[in-house]
Amino acid sequence: MPQAVFHVLSALILADLIRDYIFKKRNFPLYLVLIAGIAGLLPDVDILIYWIFDLFSSPDFLLFHRTFTHSLLFVLLFLIPAFVLYNNQKWRKILLMVSFGVALHLLLDAVFVGTIMPFYPFSSYELGLNLLAGHFSGTLIQGIDAILLILWLVYIEWRHRISDFI
């Protein structure tokens, strides 16, 4: 699976690009980019839940990881309230960014390493391309993390002049 840094940076970068080039920063505060980045890691909360259960028993890791939090139902858990709160623009945008980060996490997991069950708990159908599976998947993913971080730092310096704030 892509590492935590990959999930966070992917969501940060895509949300920032959407903010800069589609919305032209109008009605898209920078804190929403941060929320999308943090939400990019949210589906892996199932690992924390596993660790807690592991303190008291020896559960099967596969019963926790990539089940409910890696399904489209988990995306809908944030997306539906975004539309229910249509009149509350601030919370609507926050929930949309959480939905975006969670959905991107699922996409990255399904495309790069392993499978997800998009319709869990209603179906155990698994979806995944495993593009980075194989002998070098661990070091390759770590290398991609590093490259993505460097590219993002260069981009925010170029686009946002982050050095002006140091």
N, C-alpha and C positions, 0 to 999 in steps of 0.2 A: 504494500500500500504506500502511497505517497506519504512522506513524513509530515509532521505537524507544521514545520516551516513552509513547506510547499503549499499546504492547504491555506494557511494564513496569507502568505504572500500572493498567491493566485487570486484570492478574493479581494485583497487590498488593491492589487494592480488593476484588475478588471473594473472594480468599482470606481477607482480613480480615473481610469480612461473614460468610462461612461460619464463621470462627472465633468471631466475636462472637455470632451469632444462632442458629446451628445447634448448634455444639459447646459454646457458652457458655464458651469458653476452656478447657474440660476436655480434657486430653490433646492440646492443640493449641498448642504453644509458639509464641511470636511469630517465632522464627527460621524456622519453616516458611512463614510469610507472605512473608518475604524471599526464601526459596528459590523460591517460586512466582513472585514478581516477576522474579527474574533468569531463571528458566526461560522466562518469557514472551518473552524475547528470543532464546533459544537457537536456534530454527530459522533465524534470520538469520546463523548462523555460516557458512552457505554463501557469504555475501558475503566474509567473511574468506578463505575457501578460494579464492574467485575471485581476490582481490587477490594472494594468494601465487602462484597459477598465472600470473597476468598479468605477474609479474616476469620469467618465463622464456619465455613465449610469449604469443600473443594469442588466448586461448580465447573462445568465444562465451559471453557472460554467461548466456544462457538455458539453457546446458548445466549451469549450477551453481545458479542461483537458482530457488527454488520447485520443486525436484525432490525428492531423497531427504529432505531435512530438512523439507520441507513435505508429507510424506505420513503416512498413518496408521501406516506401518511405523516411522517415527521415534518416534511416540508409544508404540508397542508395545515399542520398545527400552528404555524405562524402566518401562513398566507390567508387563511380564512378570516382570522381576526383583523387582518389588514383591510379587508373589504368590508367587514362589519363596522370598523371604525373609520369609515370613509370620510366623515366630517371632521375627524381629529387628524389633521394633516401631519403633525409631528409624530404621533404614534403609528400612523399608517406608514410613513416613510421608514421608521425604525423597523417595523415588522416586515416590510418589503425587503429591506436590506438583510435582515436575519434569514428570510426565505431564500434570498439570492445566495448568501454564503453557504447555507445548508445544501441547497440544490447543486451548487458548484462542487462541494465536497463529494456528493454522491456521484456526480459526473466524473470527477478525477479518479475516484476509487474504481469505478466501473471501467474506465478507459485504460488506465495504466497498469494496475496490479490487482488481481483477484476479481471477485464478483460481488454484486450487491443483490439483495432481494427487493426489488422496487415495490412489490405489492404485499410485502409482509405486513401483517399476520394472515392475510387472506389467501396468500399463495406462497409456496416456497420456490417459485420460478426464479432462477438466478440469471443475471445479465452481467457480462464482462468481456472485455477484449484482450486483457492481459498483454498489452503492448510492451510493457517493460519487464515481463516475467522472464526469468532465466538466471544464468550464472552471475551476471554483473548487475542485477537489479538493485541490490543494496547500495553499492558504491555509485552506480549511475544516478540513483535517486538523490543521494547526498550531494553529488556533483551538480545536479540540476538545482537543488536548494541553493547552493552557493552562487551559481550563475544567476538565478532568478533574483536573489538578494542584491547582487552587484548591479544588475540591470535596473532594478527598481530604485536603488539609491542614486544611480546616475540620472534616471528619469526625473525623480523628484527634485534633484539639484537643478537640472536643466529647465524643468517646467515651473517649479515652485520656488526656486532660489532658497532652498532650505539653509544654506550657509549664512544667509542674512540674519537668521535667528540664533546663531551660535555666538 
